[in-house]
């Protein structure tokens, strides 16, 4: 169960309920006692409407609070809109829900119905309501091209708008390989690197990550200065939110772990001397940096061919190589996904819900997402950090506890070029029960699909994994296809470990009462 997805909306809802209750009760008590408990006199002078407006404002907040308590998804929506307003410094949107009630109350108390101060209060009331409806209902998302900038996502090299910008002449060094990704090109240095579905991998690094005692896995963690969005990207913040919200997903901000060290650079350092640098970043920083690099941004009043290709923030303009994490100006927060395998020989995949921003409606790894800043608390090395982040996502999306996950094996690490070169980790986890969908995850996870991988030997297991990958290719995210490919191509010790786990006798599953089973089915749906 995702405790955070329940706790945050619940806390906000309770706090707002208390404020609303104080406003409503205070207004009613004031009016009641002022007019000697005669209700008909409460509306006899200029104070009466102030009392009424305050009461309505409190009831309005109370309705929002109650919905936040009983519907966590709505709580996250309200919290996300507030976070966005603060991030973009749009203070009017923060104040607009409360300003109408304050201005009208003040106007009635001071001047009554028709005098100038009251007219001003009414104008402020109307303007505040207009601003609130305009922003919160999302009406401002529709005329995206009326703003200062608009974004364009090209599909291939033949697009005339970006033909001159997307194909560059790089200084290719011996052994470098030119790669094509949609309308863009970049360079990978040497045969040790390979590309899977837009993600760049380094074979030796993947092998070292699979060993918990290697230099990379044992690398110490050093915290550096928090990430700050460059001024060159701040001008695109509003357009970034417009296009992200227009996809329909639930957007809210959280602190994330930004990786500042290329793992291949510490592969040959002794374990006790290697270290990686991380910095605190946020998901909104990712939206305004990494996620923008797939777009071509143009001013609204320009003609075709004039604009900025933000993919140049991912690769070097001279060599074409992907810019290192240490020198990147992007957020580059860490993420990961894992495939859950049970002793019954079943592999589980998650189908993403309509509230997710990535891979909506597609099959994804059983547990996937980005690493929260709290995942690095009290972690001594990189291996512990990766496993903690991946297993937390698995517990949240499958209603597992720590005891339900027996082991997690890291398969590899790559940089997702489609998302600005952000670092992603891939793994496989051994679990001892099928996944479930907690009520807090409804809308984020639609269902879990089951695939049989019980095999006789390594060859049979590889064939089944490849068959699953091919069968879901049209309805799966890039992340799950990469994860399946890495698992099918894994070294023999990992596959042998999977076969041994499947063949091991499972512990007896505790029986649940009939009432418990019926309640779980009604609440979460059949997995």
N, C-alpha and C positions, 0 to 999 in steps of 0.2 A: 504494500500500500504506500502511495506517495504521501507521506506525512506533511510535506511542505505544501502540496497542492490543496490540502484540506485546512491546515493550520493558518496560513496567511489569509485566505478569504474569511475564515471563521473569526479570526482576531479583528480584522477590519470591520466585519459586519457587527460584531459585538460592540466595538468602540463607537461606530456610527449610530447604533441603536441607543446607546447611553446618551450621546449628544442629542439625538432626536427626541428622546423621552424627556430630557431636561428642558428642551425648548418648548415642547407641547405642554407639559405639565406646568412649567413656569408661566407660560402665556395664559393658560386657563385659570390658574390660581390668582394671577394678578388681576385679570378681568373679573373673576368671580368675587373677589374680596373688595375690589374698587367700587363695584356697584351693589354692594350689600347682598350678594348672592342672588340677585334678580337677573335672570338671563336676558329678559327683554331690554334691560337698560344697558347691556353690554354693547349694543349697536346704536347708542343714542348720541354719541359725540365723536370727535376726531380720533380719540384713542381706540375706538372700537375696531376700526379697520386694521390698525396696527396689530392689535391682538389677533384678529382673524388671519392676517397674512402670516404672522409668525407661527400660528398654529398649522396653517397649510404647509409652510416650509418645513416644519418639524415632521409632519405626516409624510411629506415627500421623501425626506431623508430616511424615515422609518421604513417605508416600503422598499427603498433601495437596500437598506441594511438587512431586512428580513430575507430578501432574495439572495443576497450575498452569502448568508449563513446556510441556506438550504440548497443553493446552486453554486458550488465552488467555481465553475467555469465562468459564470457571470461576475463573480468576485474578481477573478483574474482579469476579465475584460475591463472593469472599472478601474482596477489598480493599474493596468497597463496604460490606459488613457491618461491617468494622472501622471504616471512616470514619464510618458512621452511629452506631456506639457512642460514638465520640469526640465527634461533633457533639452528640449528645443527653446526653453525660456519663454514659453507662451503663457504668461501669467494670467492673461485675461480668461483663458479657458479654465484655469484652476478656480478662479473666483466667480465665474459666471453663474454657476448653480445657486450661489448664496446671495449674490449682489442684488437681484430683483427684490427679494424679501426685505433686505436691509434698507434699500432706497425707498421703497413704498411705505414701509413702517415709519421711517424718519419723516417722510413727507406728510403723512397723515397726522403724526404727533405734533409737528411744528405748525402747519398751516391749514389743515383741513382739506376740503375737497378741491377747491378751484384756484387757490392762490398760486403764485409763480413757483414756489419751492415744490409744491405738489405736482405741478405740470412737469417740472424737471425730473422729479422722481418717476413719474409715469414714463417719460422718454427713456430714462435709464433702464427701467423695468423692461420695456419693449425691446430695447437694443440688447440687453443681457439675454433675454429669452431667445432672440434671433441668433446671437452668437452661439449660445449653448446648443440649439437645434442644428445649426450649420455645422458645427465641429463634431459633436458627439454622435449624431446620426450618420456621419460619414458622407454627408452631401458634398463636402469639400474634396472628396476623393475623385469624384466623377470628372470634373473639368481639369484633368491633369495637365493638359497642354496649354492651359491659360496662365500657368505660372511662369516664373522666370526661365526655368529649364524644363525640358522633357527628355525622357530616356528612350533609347531605341535598342532593341536586342536583335542584332543581326544573326542570320542563320548559316550563311556560307560565304566563301570568298568572292562570289560573283555579285554580291550586294553592292550596287554602285555608290551607296552612301559612305562605305568604309573601305572601298577597294584599295585606296592609296595608303590607308593607315594600318590595315590589318596585316598586310604582307610587307615585311621589312627585309632588307638585306643585312644579314648578320655576318659577323666575322667568325666563320666556323673554324674551330680549332680541330686538329686531327683527332679523330675518334668520336667527335660529337655527332649526334643524330638529330636531324630536323624532324620535329613532330607537328602534326596538324590536329587542332581541336576546334571543330566548327569553323568559324571564320578566322581564327587566329593560328599563329604558328609560334613555337618555342623550341628550345634546344635542350636535349638531355646529354650530360657529359659521359660518354662511354657506354660499354656494353653491360656494365653492372646495374645500370638503370633500366627500368621498363615501365610502360604506361598501361594501366588498366582502367578503361572507362573514364578517362580524364584525370586519373590519379597517378602521380609519379612515385615509384618505389625504388628502393636501393636494396638489392639482394643481400649483401653482407650484413646490412643493418637489420633486416628482417630475421636473419638467422641468429644474430646476437640477442635480439629482443625475446626470442623463444627460450633463451637460457636465463633463468633468474639470477645467475651468478656472473654474468658477463659484465664487461665494463659499462656498457650502456644501461643495462638493467640496474646496476648498483650505483649509478651516478647520483651524487648528492644533489639536493635541491637548494638553489639560492634564489631568494626573492629580490627583484630589482624594482626600479621605479615604475609606478603605475602607468599604463598606456594612456596617452592623450591623443585625441583625434587631430591630425594636422589641419592647419588653416586651409590648405588647398582642398580638403574634403568637407570642411564644415559648411561650405556654401551649398553643398548638395544634400544636406541632411533632410530638409523638408521633402524633396523629391524622392529620397530613399524611403521615407516612411509612407509616402503616397503610394508608391508602387508595391511596397511590401504589404500594406494593409489591403490593397485592392485585390490581392489573391484570396482574401477571405479567412485567413488563419488567425489564431489568437496570438497577439503580440504583447509581450510584457518583458520587462528588463530584469536581468539577474547578473550578479558578478561572476565572471568566468576566469579561467586560467589561460593566459597567453603564453605561448612557448617562444622563447627568444634564442634558442640554441638548435642548430642543425645536428641531429643525432649522428649522422655519418661522420661529423667532424671530431667526435670523441670516441670513435670505434676502437682506436689503437692506443688509447690512454689507459694506464693501469687502473683497475677498479677503484682503489682508494683515493685516486687523484682526480677522477673524472667528476664533472658537475654540469648541471644544466641550469639555465636561468629561466625563471618564470616571472610574469608580471600580472597584476590584477587588471582585467579589462571588463567590459560589459557586453551583453548581447546587442544592445543598441549601437555600440561602437562597431560591432561586426556588421550590422545592417548598413551602416554608413561608410564602411570601408571595404572589407572583403566581398560582401554581397553585391557591391556596385560594379565590381571589375568586369562583370559579364556584359555590361551595358556600354553603349555609346551615348554620351550626353551632349545635347545641343541646346543652345539658347532658343527660346520659342520664336524669335523673330529672324532667325538665320535662314540661309538657303542651304540646300543639300551640299554635303562635302565639307562643311565647316563645323567642327565640334571637337570633342575630346574623347579619345579612346582610353578608358581607364584600365584596360588590360596592360598598358605600359607600366602599371604599378606592380605587376606580377613578374614580368620578365625584364631582363636588361635590354636596353635599346641597341647596344653594340654587339654583345655576344649572343643574345637570345636566351640565355640560361635563366632559370627561375631564380629570382632574387632570394638570397639567404634569409632565414628567419631573423638573424641578428641585424641585418640591414634593412629589413622590410619596414615600410611605413604603415602597414595594415595591422589590424587587431590580432589576427591569427590565433584565435582561441582553440584549445584542444578539444577534440571530440572523439567518439569511438562507438563501436557496435560489436555485439557478440551474438553467436548462434548458440542457442540452448539445446542440449542433447540430454535425453532421459535414458535411464537404464532399460526402458522398454524398447530401445532402438528407434525412438522417434525424435525427429528434429522439428523444432517449432519456429515459425516465422510470424511476425506481427504485421497486420494490415493497418496502415496509418489512417487516422480519422480525418474528418473535415476541418478540425480545429488546428491541425499541425501546419507549420509553414513549409516544411520540406517533405517531399515524397507523398503528398496528400493522395489518399486512395490507392497507394501502391504497397506492395509487400516490402517489408524492411527487416533488418536483423531483429531477433527476439527482443533485445534491449539495445537502444541506440539513442544518442543525444550528445550534448556537449558537457564538458566537465565544469562543475561549479567550483567556485573559489574555496568553499569549505572542504572539498575533496582533498586538498593538499595539507590540511591541518594535521600536524603530528606525523607526517610521512617522512621517512628517512631517505628514500631513494625513488627513482623513476618508476621502477616496477610496482612498488606499492601504490604509487599515485595512479598509474594506469588501471590497475586491477580495481582499486577503490572506485574510480569514476565509472568504469564499465559495469561493475556489479551493482552500484547504486541505481543506474539507469535500468538494469535488468529487474531489480526489486520493485522499482516504481511501476514499470509497465506490465509486470506479470504477477503482482501481488505476492512476491516471494519474501521470505525472511532470510536472514543471514545463514541460518541452518539449512535452508533449502538449496543453497548453492555450495556444492562440494569443492569445486576447483575451477579456476579460469586460466586458460593458456593463451598467451599473446601470440598471434600469427604474424603480424607485421604492422608497418607504419608507412603511410604515404601522405603526400601533399595534394590536396584536391584543387586542381588548377581551375576547375569551373567555379570554385568559390574562393578565388583569390590566393590559392596555395595554402589554405588552412591545414594544419596537421591533424590527421585522423588515424586512429588505432583500431585494429581489427583483432578479434579474439574468438575463442570457442569456450563455452562454459558447460560444466556437468551439473545437472539439477536432478533432484529426486522426486519431483512431482510435476504434473502438467501446469501450465500457466493459467491464471484467471485474470479477469478484468475488474479492478476495483471501481467503485462509483466515481471516484475522483478522476479516473482516466477515461471516462466515457466522453467521446468526442475526440480524444487524442488517439486511442486505440479502438478500432472497430471489432476486430476478432483476431484469433490466433489460428493459423493453419498448420496442419500436422503432415509430416512427410516421413515415410518409413526408410531408414537407412541401415537396418539390421543386415549385416554382411558376413560372409564366410572368411574373407581375407582382405588385405589392403587393396588389391586390384579391384575387387568387387565394390569396396567402399568408395574408391575414387570414381568408378563408373556411375554409381548411384548419385553421388554428389554432382557430377557433371550432367547427369540426366535431369536432376532437379533444377539445376541452373538453366538448362536449355528450355525446360518446360514452362518456366515462369518468366522468361526473358521479356515478354511483352507486357507483363503486369507487375514488374518488380523495380525497385529503386536501384540506382547504380551501386549504392553501398552494399546491398545484400548480394548482388552479383559478384562484386569484388570479394566479399567475405567468403562466398562459396568457392570461388576460384582459388583463393589463397589456401583454403582448407583442403581442396582437392589436390593441390600441388604441394602440400606440406610434406616435410620429411617423414620418413617411416616411423620414428619414435612417437610422433604425435598421433598418427593413425593407429598405431598399435595400442596406444593408451586409450583411444576412443573405443576400440574393439574390446579391450579388457574391461572397460567401464560398462559397456553394454552387456557383456556376458556375466558380469558379477551379479550375484543374487541381491535383489533389492530388499531393503528392510520392510517389514510389514507396515502397511499404510493404516494409520488410525482411522477407525470408523467414525463417520459423522452421523448425527441424528437426522432423521427424516426432515424435521423442521428446519435444521440448518441447511440441508441440501436444497430444499424448496426456496428458502429465503435467498440463498446465494444465486440460484438460477433466475429468480424474479428480479433481483437487483442488478446483476451484472450481465445476464445473458449467457448463453452456452458458449464456451470458448471453442 
